[in-house]
Structures are given as structure tokens and as C-alpha cells.
Amino acid sequence: MEVLRKRFIVDENDRKVAVQIDIKTFAKIEEIMENYALFRLMEENESDELMDKETAMHYYSQLDKSS
């Protein structure tokens, strides 16, 4: 298992205000989060059946992700 390497950004009072991670780690975290969101969309479909992956991906791509 890889160690999550991170660097902290601190303010003038030495309080942690942000963290930096390498882009490879960020991409993996983003992929995991998107896969989880797709699974939840498939699971929360109004019908009793799971939404298929293609439909869920299309629906997910249409969502407003700015908030």
C-alpha cells in the first residue's frame, strides 16, 4: 500500500489551511469519487433495477458539478 504523501500550506499563524498532493494521487482520488457517484446514481434509480453503466455515465456527465 502506498503512503499518501502530502504537503501542508499554513497561514501566518502556522495553522494548516490547505494540502498539496501529487497529480497522480489526485487523479486516483477523483476516479474513486466519480466511480462511487456513478454507483450511487445507478443504485438510486427510481425503478427497482440498477441503472446500467452507460445510462448512469450519461446522466452523471449532465450534472452540474460546479457546487
C-alpha positions as CSV (number, residue, x, y, z in Angstrom):
1,M,0.0,0.0,0.0
2,E,1.3,3.4,-1.0
3,V,1.9,6.1,1.6
4,L,-0.1,9.3,0.8
5,R,2.5,12.0,0.5
6,K,1.1,15.4,1.2
7,R,2.4,18.9,1.9
8,F,0.5,21.3,4.1
9,I,0.0,25.0,3.4
10,V,0.0,27.1,6.6
11,D,-1.1,30.6,7.3
12,E,0.8,33.3,9.2
13,N,-0.2,31.7,12.5
14,D,1.1,28.3,11.4
15,R,-2.4,26.8,11.1
16,K,-2.9,24.3,8.3
17,V,-5.2,25.9,5.6
18,A,-4.6,23.6,2.6
19,V,-2.9,20.5,1.4
20,Q,-1.0,19.7,-1.7
21,I,-0.8,16.2,-3.2
22,D,0.8,15.0,-6.4
23,I,-1.4,14.9,-9.6
24,K,-1.3,11.1,-9.8
25,T,-2.8,10.8,-6.3
26,F,-5.4,13.4,-7.1
27,A,-6.4,11.7,-10.3
28,K,-6.8,8.4,-8.4
29,I,-8.9,10.0,-5.7
30,E,-11.0,11.8,-8.4
31,E,-11.6,8.5,-10.2
32,I,-12.7,6.7,-7.0
33,M,-15.1,9.6,-6.1
34,E,-16.6,9.6,-9.6
35,N,-17.0,5.8,-9.6
36,Y,-18.7,6.0,-6.2
37,A,-21.0,8.7,-7.5
38,L,-21.9,6.6,-10.6
39,F,-22.7,3.6,-8.4
40,R,-24.9,5.8,-6.2
41,L,-26.8,7.1,-9.2
42,M,-27.2,3.6,-10.5
43,E,-28.4,2.4,-7.1
44,E,-30.8,5.4,-6.5
45,N,-32.6,4.9,-9.8
46,E,-36.4,5.3,-9.3
47,S,-37.1,1.9,-10.6
48,D,-36.3,-1.3,-8.7
49,E,-33.5,-2.2,-11.1
50,L,-30.0,-0.7,-11.2
51,M,-29.4,1.9,-13.9
52,D,-27.0,0.5,-16.5
53,K,-23.5,2.0,-16.6
54,E,-23.9,3.8,-19.9
55,T,-27.1,5.5,-18.8
56,A,-25.6,6.4,-15.4
57,M,-22.4,7.8,-17.1
58,H,-24.6,9.9,-19.5
59,Y,-26.7,11.2,-16.6
60,Y,-23.6,12.0,-14.5
61,S,-22.0,13.9,-17.3
62,Q,-25.1,16.1,-17.5
63,L,-25.0,17.0,-13.8
64,D,-23.8,20.5,-12.7
65,K,-20.6,19.7,-10.8
66,S,-19.7,23.3,-10.0
67,S,-21.0,23.3,-6.5
